[in-house]
Amino acid sequence: MKWFLILWGGPILLLGSWYGLSYNDMSFGFFMLTRETHDLVFQVYSGVLGIPAQDIPPLVARAIVVDSLIVFAIIAFRRRRRIAAWWRARQERSALSSLPSEESLSRAP
């Protein structure tokens, strides 16, 4: 499961870092992080996909959200027994705490 999360999060982190740095032209002397390369990459993808370059980033963001939901659903499915036990314990605690205790009753005459 650890490698599954690393192999999912690594590319997302790399893509997000590249996009943020190149979009804001924070190149640190590295050509791949310049705004020119950013625009060139999206022009190439635009030509390959046949859609305008400005439409690509929202599509990628949506794909990341959908992939993330799928990954979290897989994790939740694998840990469903622990999640169910945690939920039952939480419900029992809240049910017990909603009852008035002897200590909380007023001692006024």
Beta strands, then each sheet from edge to edge (+ up, - down):
end
